[in-house]
Amino acid sequence: MKRVLLFLATNLAIMVVLSISATLLEGFLASRGIRFEQSQLLVYAFVFGMGGSFISLLLSKWMAIRMTGAQVIGQPRNDTEAWLLQTVSHQAQAAGIGMPQVAIFPSDDPNAFATGARRNSALVAVSSGLLQRMKRDEVEAVLGHEVSHVANGDMVTLALIQGVLNTFVILLSRVIGGFVDRVVFRNEERGHGFGYILVVIVTQILLGILASMIVFWFSRRREFRADAGGARLAGRGGMINALRSLQQASDQQALPEQMRAFGIHGSRGMMRLFMSHPPIEERIAALERAAS
C-alpha cells in the first residue's frame, strides 16, 4: 500500500506546483492574445502531465526514504540486517534484477514497499513491526512480493498510467474551463476570467479523483501478480502464511474512520474503488487456486 500512496502523494504535490505554474503561464499568454489551439493544448497537457508523473518516479526513492524515516542498510549491524541483505540478494538474482537498496523504517504496523525508477536500482523497505511480528519464512515471502514488484516494472508502468491520466485531466479541465468561461460567464475579453480559473481548479480535483480510481484498480491487479512472484521466490506456503499474518494484524488494529478506505484487509462497496490492495482473503484464494 505504501508504494502506491507515496507515489500518488508525490505526484499530487508535483502536479499542484505544475498546475499553478501552467495556469499562470496560460494567463500571461492569453492576456497577450495567445491562446492554445486543440493540438497545441494536447501537447501542452502531455508535457505537463507526463512530466509530473516521471518527476514523481525519479524522486520516488528519495521521497520514500524521507517520508517514512527509513534507514538504508549499508553495513549490517546485527544478524537481522545481515539476513535481510542476504535474502534480498538471493531473490534479486533469482528474479533477474540488480541488487536493490534495503531499508528498515520505524512503524509498529507490519508493512513493506518497493520503489524506484529502474529495475536495477530500486529500494525494498520493511517496517520494524513486520520484523517483530512475523516469522522469517513469512518475512522472506513479503520480501519476495516486493522484489517481484521491482522485477515486474510496476513503478514504471504506474508512472506511465498516471502520466496519461494526468494528461487527460489537464486537457479536459481546460476545455471545460474555457467552455464555461465563454458560455456561462460570457467572458469575451482577452485573457482568462475568474470563471475559467475556478472551473479548471474544481474539474482538476474531480477528474483527479476519478483518475486515482484507475490507478488503484491497476495497483490491485498487480498485487495478485506480485503475490505469485513472492510464492515463486519464497514458497507458496510462506506467501499464504504471510498474508494470513497480515490479516490477523489488520483485524486486531482497527484503522481510524478516515483511513479505512486504504486498509490492507479491504472493504466493500464504493470504498473498494480507493483500495490499493485487494482484500487479503481474495489474495489467499488466488494463491490456493493456483496451487490446485
Legacy VTK file of the C-alpha trace (Angstrom):
# vtk DataFile Version 3.0
C-alpha trace
ASCII
DATASET POLYDATA
POINTS 292 float
0.000 0.000 0.000
2.776 2.468 0.889
4.346 2.124 -2.556
1.225 3.439 -4.313
0.263 6.038 -1.705
3.773 7.514 -1.581
3.839 7.766 -5.378
0.366 9.355 -5.509
1.258 11.835 -2.758
4.442 12.861 -4.580
2.627 13.081 -7.918
-0.142 15.190 -6.356
2.341 17.635 -4.823
4.230 17.996 -8.093
1.037 18.353 -10.130
-0.215 21.123 -7.819
3.005 23.084 -8.407
2.933 22.416 -12.160
-0.768 23.271 -12.379
-0.260 26.645 -10.692
2.708 27.352 -12.975
0.732 26.270 -16.044
-2.271 28.421 -15.137
-0.048 31.472 -14.631
1.630 30.790 -17.974
-1.740 30.457 -19.709
-2.969 33.701 -18.175
0.175 35.532 -19.225
-0.088 34.287 -22.826
-3.852 34.804 -23.047
-3.537 38.419 -21.894
-1.390 38.954 -24.962
-3.904 37.324 -27.247
-2.094 33.968 -27.438
-4.447 31.027 -26.912
-3.743 27.349 -27.402
-5.365 25.529 -30.279
-6.594 21.985 -29.635
-3.448 20.287 -30.953
-1.211 22.684 -29.027
-3.267 22.186 -25.882
-2.861 18.409 -26.178
0.929 18.733 -26.452
0.936 21.206 -23.558
-1.136 18.821 -21.393
1.065 15.875 -22.349
4.269 17.687 -21.407
2.954 18.777 -18.021
1.058 15.533 -17.335
3.830 13.087 -18.228
6.430 15.425 -16.771
4.721 15.446 -13.375
4.416 11.674 -13.315
8.019 10.968 -14.268
9.402 13.583 -11.900
7.457 11.705 -9.201
9.028 8.438 -10.369
12.559 9.862 -10.350
12.026 11.246 -6.838
10.255 8.129 -5.550
13.197 6.579 -3.665
14.331 9.889 -2.171
10.798 10.812 -1.112
10.008 7.358 0.274
13.096 7.340 2.489
12.337 10.794 3.870
8.585 10.377 4.272
8.916 7.056 6.151
12.145 7.774 8.020
13.680 4.621 6.526
17.291 3.768 7.289
19.134 2.166 4.368
21.304 -0.757 5.456
24.911 -0.210 4.439
26.990 -2.376 6.723
24.664 -4.725 8.670
24.752 -4.028 12.387
23.118 -7.263 13.539
22.022 -10.702 12.392
18.603 -9.481 11.235
20.041 -6.845 8.917
22.591 -9.315 7.532
19.804 -11.826 6.880
17.688 -9.173 5.136
20.532 -8.238 2.781
21.323 -11.862 2.014
17.677 -12.763 1.376
17.028 -9.804 -0.926
20.299 -10.516 -2.762
19.302 -14.123 -3.464
15.798 -13.120 -4.551
17.071 -10.327 -6.800
19.403 -12.785 -8.555
16.551 -15.265 -8.999
14.300 -12.503 -10.382
16.999 -11.274 -12.773
17.365 -7.744 -11.385
20.153 -5.736 -9.790
20.539 -5.729 -6.017
18.076 -3.195 -4.537
18.873 -0.999 -1.579
17.380 -2.486 1.573
15.948 -0.328 4.355
14.017 -0.560 7.612
11.504 2.125 8.552
10.047 2.715 12.030
6.427 1.569 12.294
4.602 -0.787 14.643
2.379 -1.925 11.753
3.645 -4.830 9.630
4.274 -3.245 6.244
6.707 -3.162 3.340
7.131 -1.428 -0.001
9.375 -1.281 -3.051
10.014 1.741 -5.222
12.476 3.216 -7.695
12.697 4.416 -11.272
14.801 1.474 -12.523
14.634 -2.287 -12.003
18.365 -2.430 -11.293
18.403 0.468 -8.834
15.346 0.025 -6.623
14.586 0.237 -2.913
12.973 -2.501 -0.820
11.908 -1.424 2.670
10.267 -3.261 5.565
8.840 -1.898 8.797
10.258 -2.685 12.206
6.812 -4.025 13.112
6.965 -6.535 10.270
10.286 -7.900 11.524
8.978 -8.127 15.087
5.623 -9.763 14.323
6.407 -12.195 11.518
8.433 -15.378 11.294
11.406 -15.351 8.967
9.748 -17.505 6.318
6.853 -15.028 6.263
9.201 -12.033 6.044
11.018 -13.812 3.214
7.703 -14.130 1.349
6.949 -10.429 1.854
10.405 -9.573 0.515
9.750 -11.843 -2.482
6.492 -9.992 -3.106
8.283 -6.626 -3.126
11.175 -7.883 -5.270
8.544 -9.147 -7.727
7.060 -5.640 -7.931
10.506 -4.401 -8.962
11.077 -7.245 -11.437
7.632 -6.682 -12.980
8.402 -2.987 -13.531
5.281 -1.946 -11.640
6.536 1.517 -10.683
7.407 2.433 -14.272
4.076 1.119 -15.548
2.302 3.012 -12.770
4.114 6.204 -13.803
3.074 5.719 -17.447
-0.569 5.208 -16.498
-0.508 8.171 -14.128
1.132 10.324 -16.803
-1.565 9.502 -19.375
-4.267 10.217 -16.791
-2.598 13.489 -15.784
-2.569 14.490 -19.458
-6.306 13.957 -19.845
-7.064 15.655 -16.518
-5.125 18.772 -17.584
-6.618 18.739 -21.087
-10.257 18.164 -20.128
-10.192 20.606 -17.210
-9.034 23.399 -19.542
-11.522 22.509 -22.272
-14.347 22.538 -19.726
-12.986 25.715 -18.107
-12.829 27.540 -21.438
-16.356 26.445 -22.359
-17.841 27.572 -19.021
-15.871 30.834 -19.118
-17.313 31.759 -22.508
-20.831 30.304 -22.304
-21.762 30.679 -18.631
-19.672 33.674 -17.539
-19.768 35.193 -21.058
-16.175 36.325 -20.888
-15.224 37.788 -24.279
-12.208 39.752 -23.049
-8.586 38.902 -23.745
-7.187 36.572 -21.149
-8.961 34.139 -18.871
-11.644 35.248 -16.456
-12.152 34.166 -12.860
-14.693 31.593 -14.000
-12.076 29.812 -16.079
-9.600 29.578 -13.193
-12.293 28.388 -10.763
-13.665 25.721 -13.113
-10.175 24.463 -14.011
-9.288 24.004 -10.338
-12.583 22.261 -9.478
-12.571 19.970 -12.517
-8.918 19.045 -11.977
-9.774 17.946 -8.437
-12.827 15.933 -9.554
-11.120 14.387 -12.568
-8.051 13.693 -10.436
-10.209 11.655 -8.055
-11.552 9.619 -10.979
-8.007 9.138 -12.248
-6.937 7.879 -8.807
-9.614 5.172 -9.022
-7.979 3.887 -12.203
-4.542 3.917 -10.555
-5.906 1.994 -7.560
-7.572 -0.528 -9.887
-4.264 -1.080 -11.660
-2.494 -1.466 -8.310
-4.987 -4.120 -7.160
-4.411 -6.151 -10.326
-0.629 -6.021 -9.936
-0.812 -7.260 -6.341
-2.007 -10.676 -7.491
0.956 -10.918 -9.856
3.387 -9.842 -7.123
1.873 -12.460 -4.769
2.520 -15.116 -7.410
6.094 -13.835 -7.739
6.562 -13.963 -3.970
5.290 -17.552 -3.984
7.858 -18.485 -6.643
10.737 -16.832 -4.790
9.883 -17.866 -1.219
7.363 -20.701 -1.486
3.597 -20.660 -1.813
3.086 -21.748 1.788
5.221 -18.889 3.095
3.334 -16.362 0.953
-0.038 -17.603 2.186
1.153 -17.624 5.818
2.497 -14.074 5.424
-0.866 -12.881 4.108
-2.674 -14.592 6.990
-0.354 -12.882 9.477
-1.104 -9.525 7.831
-4.807 -10.303 8.012
-4.612 -11.084 11.727
-2.641 -7.902 12.401
-5.109 -5.726 10.474
-8.074 -7.359 12.219
-6.527 -6.629 15.611
-5.864 -2.961 14.839
-8.922 -1.032 13.765
-7.990 1.823 11.475
-9.320 5.340 12.036
-12.518 6.056 10.128
-10.803 8.364 7.633
-8.195 5.706 6.766
-10.363 2.602 6.425
-10.618 3.017 2.667
-6.901 2.269 2.458
-6.908 -0.678 4.859
-4.878 -3.636 3.662
-7.677 -6.052 4.611
-10.012 -4.363 2.162
-13.595 -3.131 2.210
-16.783 -3.370 0.284
-18.887 -1.037 -1.816
-17.610 2.323 -3.042
-14.641 2.302 -0.670
-13.175 -0.623 -2.594
-12.517 1.752 -5.509
-9.904 3.556 -3.396
-8.069 0.452 -2.174
-4.502 -0.037 -3.387
-4.619 -3.731 -2.422
-7.347 -6.350 -2.910
-8.839 -7.876 0.259
-6.394 -10.372 1.728
-8.892 -13.224 1.571
-9.068 -12.775 -2.219
-5.275 -12.846 -2.494
-5.066 -16.034 -0.420
-7.806 -17.634 -2.513
-5.936 -16.763 -5.739
-2.764 -18.456 -4.437
-4.686 -21.506 -3.318
-6.391 -21.825 -6.712
-3.035 -21.587 -8.477
-1.727 -24.443 -6.319
-4.636 -26.787 -7.139
LINES 1 293
292 0 1 2 3 4 5 6 7 8 9 10 11 12 13 14 15 16 17 18 19 20 21 22 23 24 25 26 27 28 29 30 31 32 33 34 35 36 37 38 39 40 41 42 43 44 45 46 47 48 49 50 51 52 53 54 55 56 57 58 59 60 61 62 63 64 65 66 67 68 69 70 71 72 73 74 75 76 77 78 79 80 81 82 83 84 85 86 87 88 89 90 91 92 93 94 95 96 97 98 99 100 101 102 103 104 105 106 107 108 109 110 111 112 113 114 115 116 117 118 119 120 121 122 123 124 125 126 127 128 129 130 131 132 133 134 135 136 137 138 139 140 141 142 143 144 145 146 147 148 149 150 151 152 153 154 155 156 157 158 159 160 161 162 163 164 165 166 167 168 169 170 171 172 173 174 175 176 177 178 179 180 181 182 183 184 185 186 187 188 189 190 191 192 193 194 195 196 197 198 199 200 201 202 203 204 205 206 207 208 209 210 211 212 213 214 215 216 217 218 219 220 221 222 223 224 225 226 227 228 229 230 231 232 233 234 235 236 237 238 239 240 241 242 243 244 245 246 247 248 249 250 251 252 253 254 255 256 257 258 259 260 261 262 263 264 265 266 267 268 269 270 271 272 273 274 275 276 277 278 279 280 281 282 283 284 285 286 287 288 289 290 291
